[in-house]
């Protein structure tokens, strides 16, 4: 127990005063001291039952105390004294500078709970490795001999091959930190399923991905819950739109709203009102605009207001797209197409809400457009524009959350942003 306490509960330069340890009935009192060049100061006291109960630990206890970092106040649970006398939790008392007055009292886990947590973690990792092995067997059953020197396919093989164990999967920075093991593993299955269809060199729709991979009832719905996130991530990892892998239909039609001149293989649009294309069209088309200024706004209300100023849109040669409060892969691919195919494009203006969500959306658009040679500007809550994204973070700290609609302005206002 002493070794456990020293490793987990003593702060810098603290130690156990072994000569002052007291035993009262079944409770052991362990003083914590801190030595300086002048004196020895008593900084804390641990009360615990060393002869702890070997009966099975209660699951609720393991849920409440997930690690040695968890601290609970006195009175946190009706069974706390029972757990204490079983030796499962200990009482930590911290003193003020005088070494006498009590500053804080809290419960922390004892060694038996710590050992149980470690055993559970070991079993969890073993289960992770078992599940990862099952994925590897399925992945290795896919015939990759057809690849030869194919760039995208080899990129997939290399990326999937990097996950040799569950630790590497959980430590990968390409996943969002909140993704648990199960979701990360499901994504590996998703990439494997995409790869399998990609090798066939035939177009496929969303439902085919899970259906052909799992080959059982319900397989076609396996990835539905994470559709947007999985598509966004595979496009980010491979740096190509998912349509290049063969996906032609997402199973549902997602609209994209805009105004301005837009030209494609199958459709042409003129400024004058709000238009809508679809994610399917973005996958199949090669869209371009003759506009000089590309506006990316967060909300449809702003798009509708600007679309109503037809003279402004035409005179400034503007093209305006609404991302509808989030960045879907279809929005990202639409904008990438416009940047790639529009030879007259000179500026991009990103205009989002002035709250945390708006900052996140603006940052997402920054990552999408930052590789382009086009000038990028961001609208600030004070009615100014900036070329520095960090200015958004600095200015929004000092204001309350605001929406774009609170500062719509008008043509004169918008022209100022273009010309600044």
VODO-632807 format. One line per 5 residues: number of its first residue (from 1); their letters; for each residue y, z negated, x of C-alpha. Coordinates in Angstrom, 3 decimals. Each point is the difference from the previous one (the first is absolute). Layout:
REM VODO-632807
NUM) a) Y:Z:X ~ ...
END
This chain:
REM VODO-632807
1) xxxxx) 0.000:0.000:0.000 ~ 2.434:-0.859:2.829 ~ -0.394:3.441:1.543 ~ 0.560:1.617:-3.431 ~ 3.207:-2.013:-0.486
6) xxxxx) 1.323:0.835:3.464 ~ -0.535:3.735:-0.513 ~ 1.420:0.242:-3.514 ~ 2.457:-2.782:-0.795 ~ 1.773:-1.129:3.164
11) xxxxx) 3.377:1.535:0.763 ~ 1.347:0.818:3.472 ~ -0.353:-2.897:2.486 ~ -1.683:-2.217:-2.595 ~ -3.261:-1.835:0.623
16) xxxxx) -2.350:-2.502:-1.619 ~ 0.458:-3.641:1.029 ~ -3.694:-0.779:0.398 ~ 0.674:-3.617:0.993 ~ 1.692:-0.727:-3.332
21) xxxxx) -2.540:1.558:-2.373 ~ -0.844:-2.461:-2.806 ~ -2.912:-0.237:-2.406 ~ 0.474:-1.616:-3.403 ~ -3.085:0.164:-2.221
26) xxxxx) -0.936:3.696:-0.004 ~ 3.533:1.244:0.856 ~ 0.968:0.828:3.579 ~ 3.695:-0.063:0.975 ~ 0.865:2.313:2.903
31) xxxxx) 3.507:-0.392:1.488 ~ 1.801:3.071:1.345 ~ 2.411:-0.585:2.890 ~ 2.413:2.015:2.058 ~ 0.628:-0.944:3.606
36) xxxxx) 3.310:0.528:1.786 ~ 1.099:-1.054:3.480 ~ 1.613:-3.108:-1.496 ~ -2.273:-1.157:-2.796 ~ -2.954:0.567:-2.279
41) xxxxx) 1.038:0.737:-3.581 ~ -2.230:-0.286:-3.069 ~ 0.561:3.193:-2.038 ~ -2.844:-0.024:-2.498 ~ -3.168:-1.523:-1.367
46) xxxxx) -3.145:1.645:-1.325 ~ -2.247:-1.819:-2.456 ~ -3.500:1.380:-0.493 ~ -3.642:-0.817:-0.669 ~ -2.037:1.001:3.037
51) xxxxx) -3.376:-0.511:-1.648 ~ 0.537:2.803:-2.474 ~ -2.228:0.878:-2.945 ~ -2.581:2.732:0.539 ~ -0.187:0.877:-3.701
56) xxxxx) 1.050:3.573:-0.894 ~ 3.757:0.558:0.084 ~ 1.739:0.755:-3.255 ~ 1.098:3.636:-0.265 ~ 3.377:-1.049:-1.358
61) xxxxx) 0.674:-1.839:3.240 ~ -0.591:3.148:2.052 ~ 2.337:1.930:-2.303 ~ 2.823:-2.532:0.344 ~ -0.370:-0.444:3.761
66) xxxxx) -0.453:3.490:1.424 ~ 0.837:-1.034:3.570 ~ 1.205:-2.869:2.194 ~ 3.581:1.107:-0.678 ~ -0.143:-1.080:-3.648
71) xxxxx) 1.731:-3.311:-0.768 ~ -0.072:-1.761:-3.366 ~ 2.108:-2.980:-1.182 ~ -1.448:-3.252:-1.281 ~ -0.987:0.316:-3.641
76) xxxxx) -0.726:3.726:0.196 ~ -3.444:-0.293:-1.634 ~ -1.949:-2.551:-2.113 ~ -2.907:0.091:2.466 ~ 2.046:-0.368:3.184
81) xxxxx) -1.149:-3.579:0.754 ~ -3.611:0.926:-0.653 ~ 0.340:2.919:2.413 ~ 1.722:-2.274:2.497 ~ -2.773:-2.602:-0.061
86) xxxxx) -2.592:2.760:0.350 ~ 1.722:0.926:3.262 ~ 0.912:3.461:-1.258 ~ 3.757:-0.445:0.274 ~ 2.099:-2.274:2.160
91) xxxxx) 3.372:-1.656:-0.499 ~ 2.743:0.897:2.478 ~ 3.016:-2.288:0.305 ~ 3.036:1.102:1.989 ~ 2.634:-2.518:1.142
96) xxxxx) 3.733:0.318:0.454 ~ 1.585:-0.339:3.450 ~ -0.255:-3.798:-0.093 ~ -3.809:0.296:-0.056 ~ -0.212:-2.385:-2.971
101) xxxxx) 1.637:1.564:-3.073 ~ -2.194:2.514:-1.791 ~ 1.432:3.512:-0.200 ~ -2.866:1.812:-1.708 ~ -3.565:-0.530:-1.258
106) xxxxx) -2.347:2.894:-0.802 ~ -3.668:0.870:-0.256 ~ -1.648:2.517:2.317 ~ -3.595:1.158:0.363 ~ -2.561:-1.953:1.932
111) xxxxx) -2.543:1.412:2.411 ~ -2.795:0.617:-2.564 ~ 2.294:2.181:-2.120 ~ 1.187:1.786:3.144 ~ -3.605:0.751:0.970
116) xxxxx) -0.762:1.210:-3.529 ~ 3.005:2.354:0.123 ~ -1.181:1.392:3.338 ~ -3.503:0.519:-1.371 ~ 1.387:1.795:-3.049
121) xxxxx) 2.119:2.214:2.244 ~ -3.080:0.826:2.062 ~ -1.970:0.931:-3.118 ~ 2.931:2.057:-1.289 ~ 0.207:1.972:3.253
126) xxxxx) -3.761:0.587:-0.091 ~ 0.391:1.338:-3.542 ~ 2.908:2.195:1.113 ~ -2.094:1.432:2.831 ~ -2.858:0.679:-2.408
131) xxxxx) 2.291:1.869:-2.401 ~ 1.588:1.924:2.883 ~ -3.440:0.987:1.255 ~ -0.883:1.335:-3.454 ~ 3.146:2.133:0.108
136) xxxxx) -0.862:1.252:3.500 ~ -3.468:1.084:-1.145 ~ 1.550:1.962:-2.864 ~ 2.682:1.441:2.270 ~ -2.505:1.074:2.634
141) xxxxx) -2.061:1.795:-2.619 ~ 2.817:2.519:-0.392 ~ -0.624:3.048:2.148 ~ 2.962:0.288:2.347 ~ -1.586:2.798:2.051
146) xxxxx) 1.985:2.528:-2.047 ~ 3.248:-1.200:1.520 ~ -0.037:1.774:3.343 ~ 3.674:-0.011:1.107 ~ 1.535:-0.685:-3.413
151) xxxxx) 3.071:-2.202:0.615 ~ 0.381:-1.947:-3.263 ~ -3.721:-0.672:-0.333 ~ -0.261:-1.251:3.571 ~ 2.969:-2.258:-0.612
156) xxxxx) -1.861:-1.574:-2.935 ~ -3.167:-0.449:2.075 ~ 1.954:-1.648:2.822 ~ 1.878:-2.344:-2.343 ~ -3.066:-1.139:-1.927
161) xxxxx) -1.936:-0.412:3.242 ~ 2.544:-2.551:1.254 ~ -1.246:-2.664:-2.443 ~ -2.992:-1.258:1.937 ~ 0.142:-3.478:-1.543
166) xxxxx) 1.688:-1.920:-2.813 ~ 2.474:-1.649:2.373 ~ 1.474:3.367:0.969 ~ 0.211:0.941:-3.661 ~ 1.825:-3.202:-0.912
171) xxxxx) 2.349:0.204:3.009 ~ 0.960:3.639:-0.555 ~ 3.773:0.314:-0.462 ~ -0.392:3.236:-1.961 ~ -0.930:-1.997:-3.092
176) xxxxx) 2.478:-2.155:-1.893 ~ -0.478:-3.606:1.121 ~ -0.819:-1.191:-3.535 ~ -2.963:2.377:-0.315 ~ -3.176:-2.092:0.003
181) xxxxx) -3.243:1.100:1.641 ~ -1.435:1.452:-3.213 ~ 2.988:2.296:-0.507 ~ 0.027:1.151:3.623 ~ -3.719:0.750:-0.157
186) xxxxx) 0.456:1.898:-3.253 ~ 2.622:2.122:1.745 ~ -2.525:0.875:2.727 ~ -2.356:1.150:-2.771 ~ 2.888:1.978:-1.494
191) xxxxx) 0.723:1.792:3.286 ~ -3.716:0.693:0.437 ~ -0.168:1.457:-3.507 ~ 3.060:2.181:0.636 ~ -1.501:1.157:3.291
196) xxxxx) -3.280:0.928:-1.663 ~ 1.816:2.244:-2.483 ~ 2.288:1.341:2.719 ~ -3.028:1.305:1.911 ~ -1.011:2.068:-3.021
201) xxxxx) 3.281:1.930:0.371 ~ 0.293:0.189:-3.771 ~ 2.897:-1.339:-2.133 ~ -0.799:-3.200:-1.901 ~ 1.674:-2.294:-2.529
206) xxxxx) 0.451:-3.770:0.067 ~ -3.040:-0.895:-2.094 ~ -2.316:1.973:2.294 ~ 0.799:-2.258:2.963 ~ -1.824:-3.088:-1.305
211) xxxxx) -2.539:1.912:-2.076 ~ -1.431:2.078:2.878 ~ 0.081:-2.929:2.424 ~ -1.627:-2.732:-2.097 ~ -2.182:2.265:-2.155
216) xxxxx) -0.270:-2.535:-2.832 ~ 1.620:-0.788:-3.338 ~ 3.457:-1.403:0.554 ~ 0.312:1.512:3.463 ~ 2.798:2.333:-1.087
221) xxxxx) 2.167:-3.046:-0.841 ~ -0.731:-1.932:3.188 ~ 3.321:0.752:1.704 ~ 2.206:0.261:-3.110 ~ 1.550:-3.447:0.324
226) xxxxx) 1.408:0.775:3.448 ~ 0.742:3.706:-0.446 ~ 3.646:0.045:1.093 ~ -0.468:-2.445:2.885 ~ -3.100:1.772:1.344
231) xxxxx) 1.625:3.440:-0.167 ~ 3.157:-1.279:1.694 ~ -1.992:-1.618:2.807 ~ -2.323:2.917:0.752 ~ 3.020:2.331:0.117
236) xxxxx) 1.744:-2.402:2.370 ~ -3.031:-0.321:2.289 ~ -0.735:3.740:0.179 ~ 3.652:1.102:-0.260 ~ -0.880:2.724:-2.511
241) xxxxx) 0.294:0.180:-3.798 ~ -3.268:-0.712:-1.777 ~ 0.140:3.501:-1.455 ~ -0.799:1.266:3.518 ~ -3.317:-1.840:-0.290
246) xxxxx) -0.858:1.888:-3.164 ~ 1.220:-2.257:-2.822 ~ 1.441:2.202:-2.739 ~ 0.253:-2.362:-2.970 ~ 0.561:-3.743:-0.302
251) xxxxx) -1.589:-0.175:-3.426 ~ 3.356:-0.872:-1.571 ~ 3.325:1.831:0.052 ~ 2.874:-1.848:1.687 ~ 3.490:1.378:-0.788
256) xxxxx) 2.755:0.315:2.591 ~ 3.549:0.194:-1.357 ~ 2.831:1.859:1.724 ~ 3.063:2.183:-0.411 ~ 1.216:2.876:2.119
261) xxxxx) -1.279:3.368:1.133 ~ -3.687:0.029:0.868 ~ -2.155:2.953:0.990 ~ -3.759:0.276:0.261 ~ -2.859:2.478:-0.148
266) xxxxx) -0.613:-0.559:-3.703 ~ 3.253:-1.470:-1.346 ~ 3.781:0.084:0.458 ~ 2.558:-2.504:-1.335 ~ 3.808:0.075:-0.224
271) xxxxx) 2.517:-2.846:-0.091 ~ 1.487:-0.905:-3.369 ~ -2.397:-2.666:-1.329 ~ -2.816:-2.342:1.006 ~ -3.231:1.880:0.752
276) xxxxx) -3.529:-1.268:0.614 ~ -2.792:1.308:2.156 ~ -3.376:-1.671:0.576 ~ -2.093:-1.374:2.817 ~ -2.467:2.839:-0.587
281) xxxxx) 2.800:2.545:0.501 ~ 1.037:-1.743:3.218 ~ -3.588:0.312:1.286 ~ -0.134:3.715:-0.821 ~ 3.578:1.127:0.616
286) xxxxx) 2.233:0.542:3.000 ~ 3.270:-1.253:-1.401 ~ 3.410:0.649:1.580 ~ 3.632:-0.368:-1.011 ~ 3.207:1.739:1.053
291) xxxxx) 1.839:-3.334:-0.170 ~ 1.950:-1.487:2.895 ~ -0.345:-3.596:-1.183 ~ -3.219:-1.694:-1.134 ~ 0.586:-3.155:-2.040
296) xxxxx) -2.917:-2.433:-0.402 ~ 0.824:-2.545:-2.715 ~ -2.152:-2.843:-1.265 ~ 0.595:0.224:-3.748 ~ -0.038:2.701:-2.683
301) xxxxx) 3.266:-1.350:-1.435 ~ 1.853:0.956:3.160 ~ -1.692:3.412:0.067 ~ 0.973:0.653:-3.627 ~ 3.618:-1.009:0.666
306) xxxxx) 0.315:2.265:3.031 ~ -1.805:2.897:-1.702 ~ 2.642:-0.124:-2.734 ~ 2.676:0.855:2.581 ~ -1.121:3.612:0.323
311) xxxxx) 3.105:1.110:1.904 ~ -0.538:-2.741:2.572 ~ -3.649:0.957:0.519 ~ 0.860:3.678:0.402 ~ 3.223:-0.356:2.026
316) xxxxx) -1.512:-2.446:2.513 ~ -3.336:1.839:0.030 ~ -1.865:-3.201:-0.792 ~ -3.633:-0.525:-0.934 ~ -0.841:-3.386:-1.551
321) xxxxx) -3.435:-1.569:-0.448 ~ -0.906:-3.320:-1.639 ~ -2.871:-2.038:1.415 ~ -0.321:-2.033:-3.229 ~ 0.103:-3.388:1.690
326) xxxxx) -2.789:0.671:2.509 ~ -1.131:2.523:2.588 ~ -3.135:1.804:-1.107 ~ -1.798:2.388:2.320 ~ 1.148:2.892:-2.214
331) xxxxx) 3.650:-1.044:0.492 ~ -0.506:-0.238:3.748 ~ -1.711:3.406:0.201 ~ 2.685:1.579:-2.193 ~ 2.761:-1.220:2.320
336) xxxxx) -1.959:1.019:3.107 ~ -0.386:3.511:-1.429 ~ 3.712:0.266:-0.695 ~ 0.900:-1.151:3.514 ~ -2.481:2.412:1.568
341) xxxxx) 0.751:3.071:-2.128 ~ 3.741:-0.292:-0.758 ~ 1.998:1.679:2.769 ~ 3.431:-0.982:-1.377 ~ -0.674:-3.718:-0.245
346) xxxxx) 2.527:-2.005:2.018 ~ 0.078:-3.527:-1.423 ~ -2.218:-2.505:-1.772 ~ 1.585:-2.864:-1.965 ~ -2.278:-2.889:-1.007
351) xxxxx) 1.314:-2.120:-2.883 ~ -2.082:-2.939:-1.282 ~ 0.538:-3.354:-1.736 ~ 1.525:-2.770:2.089 ~ -2.850:-2.486:-0.216
356) xxxxx) -3.171:-0.645:1.984 ~ -1.943:2.676:-1.875 ~ 2.798:2.501:0.566 ~ 0.067:-0.816:3.701 ~ -3.748:0.553:0.162
361) xxxxx) 0.311:3.384:-1.730 ~ 2.874:1.032:2.286 ~ -2.072:-1.010:3.019 ~ -2.935:2.019:-1.325 ~ 2.184:3.085:-0.322
366) xxxxx) 1.373:-0.608:3.478 ~ -3.507:0.181:1.476 ~ -0.599:3.265:-1.869 ~ 3.212:1.820:0.964 ~ 0.764:-1.488:3.430
371) xxxxx) -1.875:2.728:1.895 ~ 2.186:2.731:-1.476 ~ 3.045:1.329:1.856 ~ 2.053:-0.353:-3.191 ~ 2.752:-2.640:-0.107
376) xxxxx) -1.063:-3.029:-2.077 ~ 2.378:-2.384:-1.784 ~ -0.511:-3.145:-2.085 ~ 2.241:-1.207:-2.832 ~ 1.152:-3.610:0.435
381) xxxxx) 0.806:-2.489:-2.798 ~ 3.670:-0.040:1.031 ~ 0.417:3.666:-0.940 ~ -0.205:1.312:3.544 ~ -2.662:2.059:1.785
386) xxxxx) -1.601:-0.558:3.378 ~ -2.346:1.800:2.354 ~ -1.523:-3.308:1.133 ~ -2.772:-1.379:-2.219 ~ 0.516:-3.535:1.341
391) xxxxx) 3.450:-0.022:-1.629 ~ -1.786:-0.149:-3.386 ~ -1.793:-3.193:1.014 ~ 3.199:-1.588:1.296 ~ 2.227:0.799:-2.983
396) xxxxx) -2.493:-0.923:-2.721 ~ -0.417:-3.492:1.455 ~ 3.461:-0.927:-1.245 ~ -0.196:1.349:-3.559 ~ -2.038:-0.643:-3.098
401) xxxxx) -2.698:2.484:-0.960 ~ 1.616:3.097:-1.473 ~ -1.296:3.208:-1.499 ~ 1.209:3.505:0.781 ~ 1.341:0.353:-3.541
406) xxxxx) 2.545:-2.787:0.645 ~ 1.806:2.278:2.425 ~ -0.586:3.531:-1.267 ~ 3.458:1.273:0.855 ~ 0.622:3.682:-0.633
411) xxxxx) 0.391:3.392:1.697 ~ 2.973:-1.085:2.135 ~ -1.928:-3.056:1.152 ~ -3.133:1.996:0.785 ~ 1.927:2.713:1.881
416) xxxxx) 1.503:-2.720:2.187 ~ -3.511:-1.115:0.958 ~ -0.947:3.572:0.894 ~ 3.044:0.508:2.219 ~ 0.175:-3.396:1.705
END
